[in-house]
Amino acid sequence: MVASSRPVYLKLRDMIAAAIIDGTYEEGTLLPSVRMLAAQQGANPLTVAKAYQQFQLDELVEVQRGVGMMVAKGARARLLSAERDQFLTREWPAIRERIDRLGVDVAELLAPVVR
């Protein structure tokens, strides 16, 4: 699947998930408000709300009325596990197939990039 064909709310969801995994949004910290993130990303607030709603359904955030959404305890570990599983089962097979088709050697993959 081409990344550009993905719905915007899924792109936002992936961006937020990456920020949780890399520690930008640590467990227990507030996520930006829907309006703030929409303004930062140039997105419709309803689209951001849809991305946040998916995190709620997956129990990766906790909503505190009047305060906002906080990253739930254990969210990073669950996201990391899910992202690894998706990479290994959906993305890696296509990458591996292309590596084999192009005859790329493992040593070439692991060699530092020289620019």
Helices and strands as residue ranges (DSSP letters): G 3-5, H 8-21, H 34-41, H 45-57, E 61-64, E 68-71, H 75-86, I 87-91, H 92-102, H 106-110
